[in-house]
Amino acid sequence: MARTTIEIPIQDKNVDDMIAAIETVMGKYKFAAKVLNGENVWVKGDGVIAVMQCFGVGFTDNSLLMQGWLRDAIAGEKTLEGSIPLIKGKMRKILNEAAQAAQC
């Protein structure tokens, strides 16, 4: 999986509050909650006509992993680094904003 990931230490934070803060940011930018290949994600686009913009959350024992990636029908998943600066730059901004909100 080619994804850009930000690791956020959980420490004494409430995980439900962290997820709620991320959901608020995703809603602000009109990303829809969806199950994609068995994974709960927030998406825009369909991956065929428009590149699918995706955000997701994963966990380790001590951290929340905030992830962002692009997905299309031909190339599959792509990180938020490199070409397509307009879309990827905006997504990196949203990823950082969601990660910041989860840390509060």
MARZAKE-733331 format. One record per atom (N, C-alpha, C): y, z, x; chain; residue number from 1; atom name; residue in three letters. Coordinates in steps of 0.02 Angstrom, whole numbers, always signed. Each point is the difference from the previous one (the first is absolute). Layout:
BEGIN
[site [Y, Z, X], 'A', NUM, 'CA', 'Ala']
...
REM end
This chain:
BEGIN
[site [-59, +0, +42], 'A', 1, 'N', 'Met']
[site [+59, +0, -42], 'A', 1, 'CA', 'Met']
[site [+62, +0, +44], 'A', 1, 'C', 'Met']
[site [+44, -47, -12], 'A', 2, 'N', 'Ala']
[site [+62, -5, +37], 'A', 2, 'CA', 'Ala']
[site [+56, +33, -41], 'A', 2, 'C', 'Ala']
[site [+15, +63, +16], 'A', 3, 'N', 'Arg']
[site [+49, +38, -38], 'A', 3, 'CA', 'Arg']
[site [+47, +37, +47], 'A', 3, 'C', 'Arg']
[site [+61, +8, -22], 'A', 4, 'N', 'Thr']
[site [+48, +42, +35], 'A', 4, 'CA', 'Thr']
[site [-7, +71, -29], 'A', 4, 'C', 'Thr']
[site [-9, +50, +43], 'A', 5, 'N', 'Thr']
[site [-15, +67, -23], 'A', 5, 'CA', 'Thr']
[site [+49, +51, +29], 'A', 5, 'C', 'Thr']
[site [+22, +46, -42], 'A', 6, 'N', 'Ile']
[site [+40, +58, +21], 'A', 6, 'CA', 'Ile']
[site [-41, +62, -16], 'A', 6, 'C', 'Ile']
[site [-11, +42, +50], 'A', 7, 'N', 'Glu']
[site [-38, +61, -9], 'A', 7, 'CA', 'Glu']
[site [+48, +58, -13], 'A', 7, 'C', 'Glu']
[site [-13, +37, -55], 'A', 8, 'N', 'Ile']
[site [+42, +56, -20], 'A', 8, 'CA', 'Ile']
[site [-42, +63, +0], 'A', 8, 'C', 'Ile']
[site [+15, +49, +43], 'A', 9, 'N', 'Pro']
[site [-38, +62, -1], 'A', 9, 'CA', 'Pro']
[site [+6, +36, -68], 'A', 9, 'C', 'Pro']
[site [-57, +23, -25], 'A', 10, 'N', 'Ile']
[site [+1, +35, -65], 'A', 10, 'CA', 'Ile']
[site [+24, +72, +9], 'A', 10, 'C', 'Ile']
[site [-23, +34, +51], 'A', 11, 'N', 'Gln']
[site [+17, +70, +13], 'A', 11, 'CA', 'Gln']
[site [-6, +41, -63], 'A', 11, 'C', 'Gln']
[site [+55, +31, -23], 'A', 12, 'N', 'Asp']
[site [-3, +42, -59], 'A', 12, 'CA', 'Asp']
[site [+27, -35, -62], 'A', 12, 'C', 'Asp']
[site [+6, -66, +2], 'A', 13, 'N', 'Lys']
[site [+27, -37, -57], 'A', 13, 'CA', 'Lys']
[site [-52, -10, -55], 'A', 13, 'C', 'Lys']
[site [+23, -5, -61], 'A', 14, 'N', 'Asn']
[site [-43, -14, -57], 'A', 14, 'CA', 'Asn']
[site [-12, -76, -3], 'A', 14, 'C', 'Asn']
[site [-62, -21, +5], 'A', 15, 'N', 'Val']
[site [-16, -72, +1], 'A', 15, 'CA', 'Val']
[site [+22, -34, -64], 'A', 15, 'C', 'Val']
[site [-7, +33, -57], 'A', 16, 'N', 'Asp']
[site [+21, -30, -64], 'A', 16, 'CA', 'Asp']
[site [+75, -13, +0], 'A', 16, 'C', 'Asp']
[site [+39, +46, +29], 'A', 17, 'N', 'Asp']
[site [+73, -9, +4], 'A', 17, 'CA', 'Asp']
[site [+16, -58, +47], 'A', 17, 'C', 'Asp']
[site [-38, -8, +54], 'A', 18, 'N', 'Met']
[site [+11, -55, +47], 'A', 18, 'CA', 'Met']
[site [-12, -67, -35], 'A', 18, 'C', 'Met']
[site [-56, -4, -38], 'A', 19, 'N', 'Ile']
[site [-17, -62, -36], 'A', 19, 'CA', 'Ile']
[site [+53, -14, -53], 'A', 19, 'C', 'Ile']
[site [+23, +51, -36], 'A', 20, 'N', 'Ala']
[site [+52, -9, -51], 'A', 20, 'CA', 'Ala']
[site [+64, -27, +30], 'A', 20, 'C', 'Ala']
[site [+19, +23, +59], 'A', 21, 'N', 'Ala']
[site [+60, -25, +34], 'A', 21, 'CA', 'Ala']
[site [-9, -73, +19], 'A', 21, 'C', 'Ala']
[site [-59, -19, +23], 'A', 22, 'N', 'Ile']
[site [-14, -70, +17], 'A', 22, 'CA', 'Ile']
[site [+2, -43, -63], 'A', 22, 'C', 'Ile']
[site [-30, +24, -54], 'A', 23, 'N', 'Glu']
[site [+1, -37, -64], 'A', 23, 'CA', 'Glu']
[site [+71, -13, -24], 'A', 23, 'C', 'Glu']
[site [+44, +49, +9], 'A', 24, 'N', 'Thr']
[site [+70, -8, -20], 'A', 24, 'CA', 'Thr']
[site [+33, -58, +39], 'A', 24, 'C', 'Thr']
[site [-12, -2, +65], 'A', 25, 'N', 'Val']
[site [+28, -54, +41], 'A', 25, 'CA', 'Val']
[site [-29, -68, -21], 'A', 25, 'C', 'Val']
[site [-65, -2, -12], 'A', 26, 'N', 'Met']
[site [-32, -63, -20], 'A', 26, 'CA', 'Met']
[site [+28, -24, -67], 'A', 26, 'C', 'Met']
[site [+11, +45, -46], 'A', 27, 'N', 'Gly']
[site [+29, -18, -65], 'A', 27, 'CA', 'Gly']
[site [+71, -25, +7], 'A', 27, 'C', 'Gly']
[site [+38, +30, +45], 'A', 28, 'N', 'Lys']
[site [+69, -21, +12], 'A', 28, 'CA', 'Lys']
[site [+3, -74, +20], 'A', 28, 'C', 'Lys']
[site [-50, -23, +38], 'A', 29, 'N', 'Tyr']
[site [-1, -69, +24], 'A', 29, 'CA', 'Tyr']
[site [-46, -45, -43], 'A', 29, 'C', 'Tyr']
[site [-20, +25, -58], 'A', 30, 'N', 'Lys']
[site [-39, -39, -49], 'A', 30, 'CA', 'Lys']
[site [-70, -20, +24], 'A', 30, 'C', 'Lys']
[site [-31, +42, +41], 'A', 31, 'N', 'Phe']
[site [-70, -12, +19], 'A', 31, 'CA', 'Phe']
[site [-44, +31, -54], 'A', 31, 'C', 'Phe']
[site [-52, -36, -19], 'A', 32, 'N', 'Ala']
[site [-45, +22, -53], 'A', 32, 'CA', 'Ala']
[site [-63, +31, +30], 'A', 32, 'C', 'Ala']
[site [-22, +56, -29], 'A', 33, 'N', 'Ala']
[site [-63, +31, +21], 'A', 33, 'CA', 'Ala']
[site [-58, -44, -24], 'A', 33, 'C', 'Ala']
[site [-49, -10, +44], 'A', 34, 'N', 'Lys']
[site [-56, -44, -15], 'A', 34, 'CA', 'Lys']
[site [-59, +20, +43], 'A', 34, 'C', 'Lys']
[site [-60, -15, -24], 'A', 35, 'N', 'Val']
[site [-60, +9, +41], 'A', 35, 'CA', 'Val']
[site [-17, -69, +30], 'A', 35, 'C', 'Val']
[site [+0, -4, +66], 'A', 36, 'N', 'Leu']
[site [-12, -62, +36], 'A', 36, 'CA', 'Leu']
[site [-60, +10, +45], 'A', 36, 'C', 'Leu']
[site [-55, -34, -15], 'A', 37, 'N', 'Asn']
[site [-62, +8, +38], 'A', 37, 'CA', 'Asn']
[site [-22, +73, +5], 'A', 37, 'C', 'Asn']
[site [+6, +36, -56], 'A', 38, 'N', 'Gly']
[site [-21, +70, -3], 'A', 38, 'CA', 'Gly']
[site [+49, +49, +31], 'A', 38, 'C', 'Gly']
[site [+59, -22, +19], 'A', 39, 'N', 'Glu']
[site [+50, +43, +33], 'A', 39, 'CA', 'Glu']
[site [+61, +4, -45], 'A', 39, 'C', 'Glu']
[site [+26, +61, -11], 'A', 40, 'N', 'Asn']
[site [+62, +10, -38], 'A', 40, 'CA', 'Asn']
[site [+59, -20, +43], 'A', 40, 'C', 'Asn']
[site [+39, -48, -23], 'A', 41, 'N', 'Val']
[site [+57, -26, +39], 'A', 41, 'CA', 'Val']
[site [+58, -13, -47], 'A', 41, 'C', 'Val']
[site [+58, -14, +30], 'A', 42, 'N', 'Trp']
[site [+59, -24, -37], 'A', 42, 'CA', 'Trp']
[site [+12, -71, +24], 'A', 42, 'C', 'Trp']
[site [+10, -47, -46], 'A', 43, 'N', 'Val']
[site [+6, -71, +20], 'A', 43, 'CA', 'Val']
[site [+56, -35, -37], 'A', 43, 'C', 'Val']
[site [+22, -55, +31], 'A', 44, 'N', 'Lys']
[site [+43, -52, -29], 'A', 44, 'CA', 'Lys']
[site [-30, -66, +20], 'A', 44, 'C', 'Lys']
[site [+5, -50, -43], 'A', 45, 'N', 'Gly']
[site [-27, -66, +16], 'A', 45, 'CA', 'Gly']
[site [-74, -4, -18], 'A', 45, 'C', 'Gly']
[site [-27, -61, +3], 'A', 46, 'N', 'Asp']
[site [-69, -10, -19], 'A', 46, 'CA', 'Asp']
[site [-45, -24, +56], 'A', 46, 'C', 'Asp']
[site [+29, -16, +59], 'A', 47, 'N', 'Gly']
[site [-40, -21, +57], 'A', 47, 'CA', 'Gly']
[site [-18, -74, -1], 'A', 47, 'C', 'Gly']
[site [+17, -35, -54], 'A', 48, 'N', 'Val']
[site [-14, -72, -4], 'A', 48, 'CA', 'Val']
[site [+66, -38, -1], 'A', 48, 'C', 'Val']
[site [+40, +10, -53], 'A', 49, 'N', 'Ile']
[site [+65, -33, -5], 'A', 49, 'CA', 'Ile']
[site [+51, +35, +44], 'A', 49, 'C', 'Ile']
[site [+1, +65, -3], 'A', 50, 'N', 'Ala']
[site [+45, +40, +42], 'A', 50, 'CA', 'Ala']
[site [-43, +48, +42], 'A', 50, 'C', 'Ala']
[site [+19, +8, +63], 'A', 51, 'N', 'Val']
[site [-37, +46, +43], 'A', 51, 'CA', 'Val']
[site [-1, +69, -32], 'A', 51, 'C', 'Val']
[site [-57, +33, +2], 'A', 52, 'N', 'Met']
[site [-7, +66, -29], 'A', 52, 'CA', 'Met']
[site [+27, +52, +50], 'A', 52, 'C', 'Met']
[site [+47, +40, -23], 'A', 53, 'N', 'Gln']
[site [+28, +54, +40], 'A', 53, 'CA', 'Gln']
[site [-35, +64, -21], 'A', 53, 'C', 'Gln']
[site [-30, +36, +47], 'A', 54, 'N', 'Cys']
[site [-42, +57, -17], 'A', 54, 'CA', 'Cys']
[site [+19, +63, +39], 'A', 54, 'C', 'Cys']
[site [-5, +56, -34], 'A', 55, 'N', 'Phe']
[site [+7, +66, +31], 'A', 55, 'CA', 'Phe']
[site [-58, +43, -24], 'A', 55, 'C', 'Phe']
[site [-25, +43, +44], 'A', 56, 'N', 'Gly']
[site [-54, +44, -18], 'A', 56, 'CA', 'Gly']
[site [+4, +65, +39], 'A', 56, 'C', 'Gly']
[site [-41, +47, -20], 'A', 57, 'N', 'Val']
[site [-2, +66, +31], 'A', 57, 'CA', 'Val']
[site [-72, +16, +18], 'A', 57, 'C', 'Val']
[site [-9, +26, +60], 'A', 58, 'N', 'Gly']
[site [-66, +23, +22], 'A', 58, 'CA', 'Gly']
[site [+8, +70, +28], 'A', 58, 'C', 'Gly']
[site [-55, +30, +18], 'A', 59, 'N', 'Phe']
[site [+2, +69, +25], 'A', 59, 'CA', 'Phe']
[site [-46, +8, +60], 'A', 59, 'C', 'Phe']
[site [+20, +45, +45], 'A', 60, 'N', 'Thr']
[site [-44, +27, +51], 'A', 60, 'CA', 'Thr']
[site [-5, +74, -17], 'A', 60, 'C', 'Thr']
[site [-32, +40, +42], 'A', 61, 'N', 'Asp']
[site [-6, +72, -13], 'A', 61, 'CA', 'Asp']
[site [+69, +34, -5], 'A', 61, 'C', 'Asp']
[site [+48, -23, +41], 'A', 62, 'N', 'Asn']
[site [+64, +35, +5], 'A', 62, 'CA', 'Asn']
[site [+60, -44, -16], 'A', 62, 'C', 'Asn']
[site [-11, -62, -20], 'A', 63, 'N', 'Ser']
[site [+56, -46, -8], 'A', 63, 'CA', 'Ser']
[site [-8, -44, -62], 'A', 63, 'C', 'Ser']
[site [+58, -21, -25], 'A', 64, 'N', 'Leu']
[site [+3, -52, -50], 'A', 64, 'CA', 'Leu']
[site [+19, -64, +38], 'A', 64, 'C', 'Leu']
[site [-34, -55, -13], 'A', 65, 'N', 'Leu']
[site [+14, -63, +32], 'A', 65, 'CA', 'Leu']
[site [+33, -47, -50], 'A', 65, 'C', 'Leu']
[site [+64, -14, +10], 'A', 66, 'N', 'Met']
[site [+36, -46, -43], 'A', 66, 'CA', 'Met']
[site [-6, -69, +31], 'A', 66, 'C', 'Met']
[site [-25, -49, -39], 'A', 67, 'N', 'Gln']
[site [-14, -67, +28], 'A', 67, 'CA', 'Gln']
[site [+36, -54, -40], 'A', 67, 'C', 'Gln']
[site [+19, -53, +36], 'A', 68, 'N', 'Gly']
[site [+30, -58, -31], 'A', 68, 'CA', 'Gly']
[site [-29, -63, +31], 'A', 68, 'C', 'Gly']
[site [-9, -52, -41], 'A', 69, 'N', 'Trp']
[site [-27, -63, +25], 'A', 69, 'CA', 'Trp']
[site [+15, -56, -49], 'A', 69, 'C', 'Trp']
[site [-6, -62, +25], 'A', 70, 'N', 'Leu']
[site [+4, -59, -42], 'A', 70, 'CA', 'Leu']
[site [-70, -28, -8], 'A', 70, 'C', 'Leu']
[site [-12, -32, -56], 'A', 71, 'N', 'Arg']
[site [-66, -29, -12], 'A', 71, 'CA', 'Arg']
[site [+9, -67, -37], 'A', 71, 'C', 'Arg']
[site [-38, -49, +23], 'A', 72, 'N', 'Asp']
[site [+1, -64, -37], 'A', 72, 'CA', 'Asp']
[site [-71, -27, -2], 'A', 72, 'C', 'Asp']
[site [-9, -51, -43], 'A', 73, 'N', 'Ala']
[site [-67, -27, -13], 'A', 73, 'CA', 'Ala']
[site [-30, -35, +61], 'A', 73, 'C', 'Ala']
[site [+41, -25, +45], 'A', 74, 'N', 'Ile']
[site [-25, -39, +57], 'A', 74, 'CA', 'Ile']
[site [-10, +44, +62], 'A', 74, 'C', 'Ile']
[site [+52, +36, +20], 'A', 75, 'N', 'Ala']
[site [-3, +38, +64], 'A', 75, 'CA', 'Ala']
[site [-23, +71, -8], 'A', 75, 'C', 'Ala']
[site [-5, +26, -60], 'A', 76, 'N', 'Gly']
[site [-21, +70, -9], 'A', 76, 'CA', 'Gly']
[site [+58, +48, +15], 'A', 76, 'C', 'Gly']
[site [-16, +57, +31], 'A', 77, 'N', 'Glu']
[site [+51, +51, +13], 'A', 77, 'CA', 'Glu']
[site [+38, -13, +65], 'A', 77, 'C', 'Glu']
[site [+66, +18, -2], 'A', 78, 'N', 'Lys']
[site [+43, -6, +58], 'A', 78, 'CA', 'Lys']
[site [+42, +63, +5], 'A', 78, 'C', 'Lys']
[site [+13, +23, +61], 'A', 79, 'N', 'Thr']
[site [+43, +58, +10], 'A', 79, 'CA', 'Thr']
[site [+72, -17, -18], 'A', 79, 'C', 'Thr']
[site [+44, +49, +4], 'A', 80, 'N', 'Leu']
[site [+70, -10, -14], 'A', 80, 'CA', 'Leu']
[site [+39, -16, +64], 'A', 80, 'C', 'Leu']
[site [-34, -20, +52], 'A', 81, 'N', 'Glu']
[site [+32, -20, +63], 'A', 81, 'CA', 'Glu']
[site [-2, -76, +5], 'A', 81, 'C', 'Glu']
[site [+45, -29, +39], 'A', 82, 'N', 'Gly']
[site [-3, -71, +15], 'A', 82, 'CA', 'Gly']
[site [+40, -44, -47], 'A', 82, 'C', 'Gly']
[site [-28, -59, -16], 'A', 83, 'N', 'Ser']
[site [+35, -51, -40], 'A', 83, 'CA', 'Ser']
[site [+13, +23, -71], 'A', 83, 'C', 'Ser']
[site [+35, -41, -37], 'A', 84, 'N', 'Ile']
[site [+24, +14, -69], 'A', 84, 'CA', 'Ile']
[site [+45, +62, +1], 'A', 84, 'C', 'Ile']
[site [+53, -1, +41], 'A', 85, 'N', 'Pro']
[site [+41, +60, +10], 'A', 85, 'CA', 'Pro']
[site [+34, +25, -63], 'A', 85, 'C', 'Pro']
[site [+19, -44, -46], 'A', 86, 'N', 'Leu']
[site [+34, +23, -60], 'A', 86, 'CA', 'Leu']
[site [-45, +45, -42], 'A', 86, 'C', 'Leu']
[site [-59, -23, -15], 'A', 87, 'N', 'Ile']
[site [-47, +40, -41], 'A', 87, 'CA', 'Ile']
[site [-25, +60, +39], 'A', 87, 'C', 'Ile']
[site [-22, -10, +61], 'A', 88, 'N', 'Lys']
[site [-29, +54, +39], 'A', 88, 'CA', 'Lys']
[site [+51, +54, +16], 'A', 88, 'C', 'Lys']
[site [+63, -22, +15], 'A', 89, 'N', 'Gly']
[site [+53, +49, +15], 'A', 89, 'CA', 'Gly']
[site [+14, +44, -60], 'A', 89, 'C', 'Gly']
[site [+4, -30, -60], 'A', 90, 'N', 'Lys']
[site [+11, +39, -61], 'A', 90, 'CA', 'Lys']
[site [-58, +47, -13], 'A', 90, 'C', 'Lys']
[site [-61, -24, +11], 'A', 91, 'N', 'Met']
[site [-59, +43, -11], 'A', 91, 'CA', 'Met']
[site [-2, +58, +49], 'A', 91, 'C', 'Met']
[site [+19, -12, +63], 'A', 92, 'N', 'Arg']
[site [+3, +54, +50], 'A', 92, 'CA', 'Arg']
[site [+50, +53, -22], 'A', 92, 'C', 'Arg']
[site [+57, -22, -27], 'A', 93, 'N', 'Lys']
[site [+51, +46, -26], 'A', 93, 'CA', 'Lys']
[site [-29, +43, -56], 'A', 93, 'C', 'Lys']
[site [-35, -32, -47], 'A', 94, 'N', 'Ile']
[site [-30, +37, -57], 'A', 94, 'CA', 'Ile']
[site [-54, +47, +26], 'A', 94, 'C', 'Ile']
[site [-41, -23, +47], 'A', 95, 'N', 'Leu']
[site [-53, +43, +29], 'A', 95, 'CA', 'Leu']
[site [+31, +62, +32], 'A', 95, 'C', 'Leu']
[site [+53, -9, +38], 'A', 96, 'N', 'Asn']
[site [+33, +57, +32], 'A', 96, 'CA', 'Asn']
[site [+32, +46, -51], 'A', 96, 'C', 'Asn']
[site [+30, -28, -52], 'A', 97, 'N', 'Glu']
[site [+30, +41, -53], 'A', 97, 'CA', 'Glu']
[site [-53, +41, -36], 'A', 97, 'C', 'Glu']
[site [-56, -30, -15], 'A', 98, 'N', 'Ala']
[site [-54, +36, -34], 'A', 98, 'CA', 'Ala']
[site [-29, +55, +45], 'A', 98, 'C', 'Ala']
[site [-8, -15, +64], 'A', 99, 'N', 'Ala']
[site [-26, +49, +47], 'A', 99, 'CA', 'Ala']
[site [+49, +58, +7], 'A', 99, 'C', 'Ala']
[site [+65, -16, +2], 'A', 100, 'N', 'Gln']
[site [+51, +53, +4], 'A', 100, 'CA', 'Gln']
[site [-1, +44, -62], 'A', 100, 'C', 'Gln']
[site [-6, -31, -59], 'A', 101, 'N', 'Ala']
[site [-2, +38, -62], 'A', 101, 'CA', 'Ala']
[site [-61, +46, -2], 'A', 101, 'C', 'Ala']
[site [-56, -23, +26], 'A', 102, 'N', 'Ala']
[site [-61, +41, +0], 'A', 102, 'CA', 'Ala']
[site [+5, +60, +46], 'A', 102, 'C', 'Ala']
[site [+42, -4, +50], 'A', 103, 'N', 'Gln']
[site [+7, +55, +48], 'A', 103, 'CA', 'Gln']
[site [+43, +57, -26], 'A', 103, 'C', 'Gln']
[site [+40, -12, -52], 'A', 104, 'N', 'Cys']
[site [+45, +52, -26], 'A', 104, 'CA', 'Cys']
[site [-36, +52, -40], 'A', 104, 'C', 'Cys']
REM end
